[in-house]
Amino acid sequence: MLLLWGFFKKVVIADRLSVYVNTVYNNPDNMYGVPIWTATFFFAFQIYCDFSGYTDIARGTARMFGFELIENFKMPYIADSFHDFWKRWHISLTSWFRDYLYIPLGGNRVAKPRWLTNIFLVFLISGLWHGANWTYVIWGALHGLLQIIELLTIPLRNRFYNLLIFKSVAPLVRCLHILFVFFVVCFAWLFFRANSLADAVTLLHHAVVFPNWNINVQGGLSDMQLMLAFGLVGFLYFAEIFNLYFPFKNLLKRSPLPVRWAFYIFAVFFILLFGVYSDIASFIYFQF
């Protein structure tokens, strides 16, 4: 099941989204407005499906040989804070930086200015870990600053929440937090994906220019494929939230053997039918 879910995320979702993302990000001078926002939104899910799909394939293969690998992603795009996001995203790397950099620097057992500096250094170096490119450095620095701002504004935000007399608005506030965190994370992804700092600046400048509202771009996905891409992202979100409350592996285990195998066979044919194979892309994190 893990293998199939990993291949679904990689071949059906990530590689489909990459067609649109590559078209936009490889032609920053000719892109304006909506396509840039759409490509950045798609890249957020492309890199998630690509990397978490690779992880699921690795975990599924390991289990077949009797090894249990750690879960590396825990629904990062439902995070309601930037600290929460990094508890859910690339958990193995985050844990490595915590154990071998953050704690040796003193962690939070030092004076507050030094503590905040430690946090910023960890994220700055995590950007450099991805490559000696200014885009990665800025991406890491942005996440470091976001962590610091979030920590410094805790008292102010707590006072604001105490003013919210009606507890019934708490779920709405959390939803707004999730949307805000996702939007800012997508903004940071723009730097991560851009081919160069000059391209990132061009994309940022062109992102606020709207000569028209046509979402499609020449060389990208067709209208039907574009609709399918949005549908698959929506399905991914729904499936992961559903699995949070009703673990699918438990439902499958309780099913009769013919039902389980019918599901496996259907999943294989679905991946073969809807996967993108014209330009098979390697896993994004293979370059790091």
C-alpha positions as CSV (number, residue, x, y, z in Angstrom):
1,M,0.0,0.0,0.0
2,L,2.8,2.4,0.8
3,L,4.6,1.6,-2.5
4,L,1.4,2.3,-4.4
5,W,0.6,5.5,-2.6
6,G,4.2,6.7,-3.1
7,F,4.1,6.0,-6.9
8,F,0.7,7.7,-7.1
9,K,2.0,10.8,-5.5
10,K,5.2,10.8,-7.6
11,V,4.0,9.7,-11.0
12,V,0.4,10.8,-11.1
13,I,0.5,14.1,-9.2
14,A,4.1,15.4,-8.9
15,D,5.2,14.7,-12.5
16,R,2.0,16.1,-13.8
17,L,2.4,19.3,-11.8
18,S,6.1,19.6,-12.9
19,V,5.0,20.1,-16.5
20,Y,3.2,23.4,-15.6
21,V,5.8,24.4,-13.0
22,N,8.8,24.0,-15.3
23,T,7.0,25.9,-18.1
24,V,6.5,28.9,-15.9
25,Y,9.7,28.9,-13.9
26,N,11.9,28.3,-17.0
27,N,10.4,31.3,-18.7
28,P,10.1,34.0,-16.1
29,D,10.4,36.9,-18.6
30,N,7.3,35.8,-20.4
31,M,5.1,35.0,-17.4
32,Y,2.8,37.4,-15.5
33,G,0.2,37.2,-12.8
34,V,-2.0,34.2,-12.4
35,P,0.3,31.6,-14.0
36,I,3.1,32.5,-11.6
37,W,0.8,32.1,-8.6
38,T,-0.6,28.9,-10.0
39,A,2.9,27.5,-10.7
40,T,4.0,28.4,-7.2
41,F,0.9,26.7,-5.7
42,F,1.6,23.6,-7.9
43,F,5.2,23.5,-6.9
44,A,4.3,23.4,-3.2
45,F,2.4,20.1,-3.9
46,Q,4.9,18.9,-6.5
47,I,7.9,19.0,-4.1
48,Y,5.7,17.5,-1.3
49,C,4.3,14.6,-3.5
50,D,7.8,14.1,-5.1
51,F,9.7,13.8,-1.8
52,S,7.0,12.2,0.4
53,G,6.2,9.8,-2.5
54,Y,9.9,8.8,-2.7
55,T,9.8,8.4,1.1
56,D,6.7,6.2,1.0
57,I,8.3,4.0,-1.7
58,A,11.5,3.7,0.4
59,R,9.4,2.9,3.6
60,G,7.3,0.4,1.7
61,T,10.3,-1.4,0.2
62,A,12.0,-1.4,3.6
63,R,9.0,-3.0,5.3
64,M,9.1,-5.8,2.8
65,F,12.6,-6.6,4.1
66,G,11.6,-6.3,7.7
67,F,12.9,-2.7,8.4
68,E,10.8,0.1,9.8
69,L,11.9,3.6,8.6
70,I,10.6,6.8,10.3
71,E,7.7,8.7,8.8
72,N,9.3,11.8,7.2
73,F,6.2,13.9,6.5
74,K,3.0,14.4,8.6
75,M,0.6,16.5,6.5
76,P,2.8,19.7,6.5
77,Y,0.2,21.8,4.8
78,I,-2.3,21.6,7.6
79,A,0.3,23.2,9.9
80,D,-1.1,26.2,11.8
81,S,2.2,27.7,12.6
82,F,5.7,27.8,11.1
83,H,7.1,25.8,14.0
84,D,4.4,23.2,13.4
85,F,5.3,23.2,9.7
86,W,8.8,22.1,10.5
87,K,7.6,19.4,12.9
88,R,5.8,17.9,9.9
89,W,8.2,18.6,7.0
90,H,11.3,16.6,6.3
91,I,11.4,15.3,9.8
92,S,14.6,13.3,9.4
93,L,16.6,16.4,8.3
94,T,15.0,18.6,10.9
95,S,16.0,16.1,13.6
96,W,19.5,15.9,12.3
97,F,20.0,19.7,12.4
98,R,18.5,19.8,15.9
99,D,20.8,17.1,17.2
100,Y,24.0,18.0,15.5
101,L,23.8,21.8,15.1
102,Y,21.0,23.4,17.2
103,I,21.8,21.6,20.5
104,P,25.6,21.9,20.2
105,L,25.1,25.7,19.6
106,G,23.3,25.8,23.0
107,G,19.8,25.4,21.8
108,N,17.4,27.3,24.0
109,R,19.5,26.9,27.1
110,V,21.2,30.2,26.5
111,A,20.3,33.9,26.6
112,K,17.3,34.9,24.4
113,P,19.3,36.8,21.8
114,R,21.7,33.9,21.4
115,W,18.8,31.5,21.3
116,L,17.2,33.4,18.4
117,T,20.5,33.5,16.7
118,N,20.9,29.8,17.0
119,I,17.5,29.3,15.4
120,F,18.4,31.6,12.5
121,L,21.8,30.0,11.9
122,V,20.2,26.5,11.7
123,F,17.7,27.6,9.0
124,L,20.4,29.6,7.2
125,I,22.7,26.5,7.1
126,S,19.8,24.3,6.1
127,G,19.4,26.6,3.0
128,L,23.1,26.2,2.2
129,W,22.8,22.4,2.7
130,H,20.5,22.4,-0.4
131,G,23.1,24.2,-2.5
132,A,25.5,27.1,-2.8
133,N,22.9,29.3,-4.5
134,W,21.4,32.6,-3.2
135,T,17.9,31.3,-3.8
136,Y,18.5,28.5,-1.2
137,V,20.1,30.9,1.2
138,I,17.2,33.3,1.0
139,W,14.7,30.4,1.4
140,G,16.5,29.3,4.6
141,A,16.8,32.8,5.9
142,L,13.1,33.5,5.3
143,H,12.2,30.4,7.4
144,G,14.6,31.4,10.1
145,L,13.1,34.9,10.3
146,L,9.6,33.5,10.3
147,Q,10.5,31.3,13.3
148,I,11.9,34.3,15.2
149,I,9.0,36.5,14.4
150,E,6.6,33.8,15.5
151,L,8.4,33.4,18.9
152,L,8.6,37.1,19.6
153,T,4.9,37.8,18.9
154,I,3.6,35.0,21.1
155,P,2.5,37.4,24.0
156,L,0.9,39.8,21.5
157,R,-1.0,37.0,19.8
158,N,-2.1,35.5,23.1
159,R,-3.6,38.8,24.2
160,F,-5.5,39.0,20.9
161,Y,-6.9,35.5,21.3
162,N,-8.0,36.3,24.8
163,L,-10.2,39.1,23.4
164,L,-12.0,36.5,21.3
165,I,-14.8,35.9,23.8
166,F,-16.7,33.4,21.7
167,K,-14.9,30.0,21.7
168,S,-16.9,29.1,18.6
169,V,-14.6,31.1,16.4
170,A,-11.5,29.1,17.4
171,P,-11.9,26.6,14.5
172,L,-12.2,29.6,12.1
173,V,-9.1,31.2,13.5
174,R,-7.1,27.9,13.1
175,C,-8.3,27.7,9.5
176,L,-7.1,31.2,8.9
177,H,-3.7,30.3,10.5
178,I,-3.4,27.3,8.2
179,L,-4.1,29.4,5.1
180,F,-1.7,32.1,6.2
181,V,1.1,29.6,6.9
182,F,0.5,27.9,3.6
183,F,0.6,31.2,1.7
184,V,3.9,32.3,3.3
185,V,5.4,28.9,2.8
186,C,4.5,29.1,-0.9
187,F,6.1,32.5,-1.1
188,A,9.3,31.0,0.3
189,W,9.0,28.1,-2.2
190,L,9.2,30.6,-5.0
191,F,12.9,31.3,-4.1
192,F,13.6,27.6,-3.6
193,R,12.3,26.7,-7.1
194,A,13.6,29.7,-9.1
195,N,16.6,28.9,-11.2
196,S,18.5,32.0,-10.0
197,L,18.1,35.0,-7.8
198,A,17.5,37.2,-11.0
199,D,14.7,34.8,-12.0
200,A,13.2,35.0,-8.5
201,V,13.2,38.8,-8.6
202,T,11.6,38.8,-12.1
203,L,8.9,36.3,-11.0
204,L,8.1,38.5,-7.9
205,H,7.8,41.6,-10.0
206,H,5.7,39.9,-12.7
207,A,3.5,38.2,-10.1
208,V,1.7,41.5,-9.3
209,V,1.1,42.3,-13.0
210,F,-2.1,41.0,-14.4
211,P,-2.4,41.7,-18.2
212,N,-5.0,38.9,-18.3
213,W,-6.5,36.2,-16.1
214,N,-5.8,33.3,-18.4
215,I,-4.5,30.5,-16.2
216,N,-3.2,28.4,-19.1
217,V,0.3,28.8,-20.6
218,Q,1.7,27.7,-23.9
219,G,3.7,24.5,-23.4
220,G,2.1,23.7,-20.1
221,L,-0.9,21.6,-19.4
222,S,-4.0,21.4,-21.5
223,D,-7.3,22.7,-20.1
224,M,-8.3,19.1,-19.2
225,Q,-5.0,18.3,-17.7
226,L,-5.1,21.5,-15.7
227,M,-8.5,20.6,-14.3
228,L,-7.2,17.1,-13.5
229,A,-4.2,18.6,-11.7
230,F,-6.3,20.8,-9.4
231,G,-8.6,17.8,-8.8
232,L,-5.7,15.6,-7.8
233,V,-4.4,18.2,-5.4
234,G,-7.9,18.4,-3.9
235,F,-8.1,14.6,-3.7
236,L,-4.7,14.4,-2.0
237,Y,-5.8,16.9,0.7
238,F,-9.1,15.0,1.2
239,A,-7.4,11.6,1.3
240,E,-4.8,12.6,3.9
241,I,-7.4,14.3,6.2
242,F,-9.7,11.2,5.8
243,N,-6.7,8.9,6.7
244,L,-6.0,11.0,9.7
245,Y,-9.3,10.1,11.3
246,F,-10.0,6.8,9.6
247,P,-6.6,5.1,8.8
248,F,-6.9,3.5,5.5
249,K,-4.6,0.7,6.3
250,N,-6.9,-0.4,9.1
251,L,-9.9,-0.3,6.7
252,L,-8.0,-2.4,4.2
253,K,-6.8,-4.9,6.8
254,R,-10.4,-5.6,7.8
255,S,-11.5,-6.1,4.2
256,P,-11.8,-9.6,2.7
257,L,-8.8,-10.7,0.6
258,P,-10.6,-10.3,-2.7
259,V,-11.5,-6.7,-1.9
260,R,-7.9,-5.9,-0.9
261,W,-6.5,-7.4,-4.1
262,A,-9.1,-5.7,-6.2
263,F,-8.0,-2.4,-4.7
264,Y,-4.3,-3.1,-5.4
265,I,-5.0,-4.0,-9.0
266,F,-7.2,-1.0,-9.5
267,A,-4.5,1.3,-8.0
268,V,-1.8,-0.2,-10.3
269,F,-4.0,0.3,-13.4
270,F,-4.9,3.8,-12.3
271,I,-1.3,4.8,-11.9
272,L,-0.4,3.3,-15.3
273,L,-3.3,5.1,-16.9
274,F,-3.0,8.5,-15.3
275,G,0.7,8.7,-14.7
276,V,2.9,11.1,-16.7
277,Y,5.6,9.2,-18.6
278,S,6.4,11.4,-21.6
279,D,9.2,13.1,-19.7
280,I,10.0,11.0,-16.7
281,A,11.5,13.2,-14.0
282,S,14.0,12.1,-11.4
283,F,13.2,12.8,-7.8
284,I,13.8,16.4,-6.8
285,Y,15.8,15.6,-3.8
286,F,18.2,13.4,-5.7
287,Q,20.1,16.6,-6.6
288,F,20.8,17.5,-2.9
